[in-house]
Amino acid sequence: MLSIGITRLLSAKALCCRLFYILLIFTSLLALAGCTSLSALFFYPQSALISTPKDAELEYQDIWLKAQDGTILHSWWIPAQGAEPDSTVMFLYLHGNAENISSHSHSIYWLATKGVSVLALDYRGFGASEGKALMPEILQDIEAAALWMKQTHPDKELIILGQSIGAALAINFTAQAADQYQIKALVLDAPFTGFATTARSAMSATLVGWLIWPFTVLIPSQWDPIKHIRKIDIPTLIMHSQKDTIVPYTSGKKLYKTWQAAHPKQQLCWLDSKGPHTMSFAFPELKQATLNFIQNKQCEK
């Protein structure tokens, strides 16, 4: 029964990821129609929580945060537990564009069993969080989470883990707030260079996509990760799979090379992941490589 449930979860997640890129295709048309909140089309939230860490036999706390504009946000604090000693680091987990923390966080539960505490954040409009998912307002949500973590656990190092669009958000936030919140490292799973370029990649697979491809110039570019990653000067681990059919492997590679050119002496690490989109942590060797990175802040040789 558990395997069937996991399969359904992964299928739903893959479907929602594809819906994200289909929605991006129509962003241009809505721009022509006068839509002013195009960034809302980057997100596909779901209110209902389908599970909690308790279902995975993990202790957790519901944490309620308040963004700078007053929006109330929901998150899970999953403390380190089990036989492994408590680590000196903690993760802020930023999930993908669809559903909510209940359908994404299963991929990072393993961290708690390895001594790493995690705060899994639901952006505004996702799960039990108030508001509507928009950029740049979502960056306020990440700031509220980072502030809570540093105030309540000042003895731990803060590392941000972002998957897919969560990786894009992690890059945007870290580029402007790494020093303020003492962010020590980034872990990025399946990041992309830009919203428009990723939409074009999705469009190329359909006839309709080719017809509206020219209008992708109207998709906002101010939050494109490739514009901000040069500003980041902390150890960073990027993972991407050649089997990723949602975000092209070449997109992650381009992001890596851009960052590397800007900071050749910094520890920027690349790992070839495995499996479909954002499935890196389904593989024990990639889990271990991540643990090694956060412990040493260095690339494996």
LINVEN-V318767 format. One record per residue. N is the residue number from 0. OMEGA is omega in whole degrees, -180 to 180 (* if undefined). BURIAL is + if it has 24 or more other ideal C-beta (glycine too) atoms within 12 Angstrom, else -. Layout:
# LINVEN-V318767
<<N	OMEGA	BURIAL> <N	OMEGA	BURIAL>>
This chain:
# LINVEN-V318767
<<0	-180	-> <1	-179	-> <2	178	-> <3	179	-> <4	179	-> <5	179	-> <6	179	-> <7	178	-> <8	-178	+> <9	179	+> <10	179	-> <11	180	+> <12	180	+> <13	179	+> <14	-179	-> <15	176	+> <16	179	+> <17	177	+> <18	178	+> <19	-177	+> <20	172	+> <21	178	+> <22	177	+> <23	179	+> <24	-177	+> <25	179	+> <26	-177	+> <27	-179	+> <28	178	+> <29	176	-> <30	179	-> <31	-180	-> <32	176	-> <33	178	-> <34	-176	-> <35	-178	-> <36	-177	-> <37	-177	+> <38	178	+> <39	-179	+> <40	177	+> <41	-172	+> <42	-178	+> <43	-172	+> <44	175	+> <45	-176	+> <46	-173	-> <47	174	-> <48	-175	+> <49	178	-> <50	175	+> <51	177	+> <52	179	+> <53	179	-> <54	176	-> <55	179	+> <56	178	-> <57	173	+> <58	178	-> <59	175	+> <60	169	-> <61	180	+> <62	179	+> <63	-176	-> <64	176	+> <65	177	-> <66	-177	+> <67	-180	-> <68	176	-> <69	-180	-> <70	180	+> <71	-174	-> <72	179	+> <73	177	+> <74	175	+> <75	170	+> <76	-179	+> <77	-176	+> <78	175	+> <79	-177	+> <80	-179	+> <81	-173	-> <82	-177	-> <83	178	-> <84	-179	-> <85	-178	-> <86	177	+> <87	-179	-> <88	174	+> <89	-177	+> <90	164	+> <91	-175	+> <92	178	+> <93	-173	+> <94	-178	+> <95	-168	+> <96	-170	+> <97	174	+> <98	-179	+> <99	-175	+> <100	-176	+> <101	-180	+> <102	180	+> <103	-168	+> <104	177	+> <105	-178	+> <106	-179	+> <107	178	+> <108	-177	+> <109	-179	+> <110	-179	+> <111	180	+> <112	178	+> <113	176	+> <114	-177	+> <115	177	+> <116	-176	+> <117	166	+> <118	178	+> <119	-173	+> <120	167	+> <121	178	+> <122	177	+> <123	-179	+> <124	-180	+> <125	177	+> <126	-179	+> <127	179	+> <128	179	+> <129	170	+> <130	-179	+> <131	-177	-> <132	180	+> <133	169	+> <134	6	+> <135	-176	+> <136	-179	+> <137	178	+> <138	174	+> <139	-180	+> <140	179	+> <141	178	+> <142	179	+> <143	179	+> <144	-180	+> <145	179	+> <146	179	+> <147	-178	+> <148	-178	+> <149	180	+> <150	-176	-> <151	-179	-> <152	-175	+> <153	-178	-> <154	-177	-> <155	176	+> <156	-180	+> <157	175	+> <158	179	+> <159	176	+> <160	179	+> <161	178	+> <162	178	+> <163	179	+> <164	174	+> <165	176	+> <166	177	+> <167	178	+> <168	179	+> <169	179	+> <170	180	+> <171	-178	+> <172	-177	+> <173	-180	+> <174	-177	+> <175	-172	+> <176	-177	+> <177	-179	+> <178	-177	-> <179	-177	-> <180	175	+> <181	177	+> <182	-172	+> <183	-179	+> <184	176	+> <185	169	+> <186	-175	+> <187	-180	+> <188	178	+> <189	177	+> <190	176	+> <191	-176	+> <192	-177	+> <193	-179	+> <194	-178	+> <195	-179	+> <196	178	+> <197	176	+> <198	179	+> <199	178	+> <200	178	+> <201	-179	+> <202	-174	+> <203	-178	-> <204	-177	-> <205	178	-> <206	179	-> <207	179	-> <208	179	+> <209	-178	-> <210	-178	-> <211	179	+> <212	-178	+> <213	-176	-> <214	180	+> <215	177	+> <216	-180	-> <217	178	+> <218	-178	+> <219	-178	+> <220	-174	+> <221	179	-> <222	178	+> <223	-178	+> <224	-177	+> <225	178	+> <226	-173	+> <227	-173	+> <228	178	+> <229	-178	-> <230	-175	-> <231	-178	+> <232	175	-> <233	179	+> <234	-176	+> <235	175	+> <236	177	+> <237	178	+> <238	178	+> <239	-179	+> <240	175	+> <241	179	-> <242	180	-> <243	179	+> <244	-180	-> <245	176	+> <246	-176	+> <247	176	+> <248	-179	+> <249	179	-> <250	177	+> <251	180	+> <252	180	+> <253	178	+> <254	179	+> <255	-178	+> <256	177	-> <257	179	+> <258	-178	+> <259	180	-> <260	-179	-> <261	-177	-> <262	-174	-> <263	-177	-> <264	-179	-> <265	179	-> <266	173	+> <267	-172	+> <268	178	+> <269	174	+> <270	170	+> <271	180	+> <272	180	+> <273	174	+> <274	-179	+> <275	-177	+> <276	177	+> <277	178	+> <278	-177	+> <279	-173	+> <280	170	+> <281	-175	+> <282	-176	-> <283	-178	-> <284	178	-> <285	172	+> <286	-178	+> <287	178	-> <288	178	+> <289	178	+> <290	178	+> <291	-179	-> <292	-176	+> <293	178	+> <294	-174	+> <295	-175	-> <296	-180	+> <297	179	-> <298	176	-> <299	-180	-> <300	*	->>
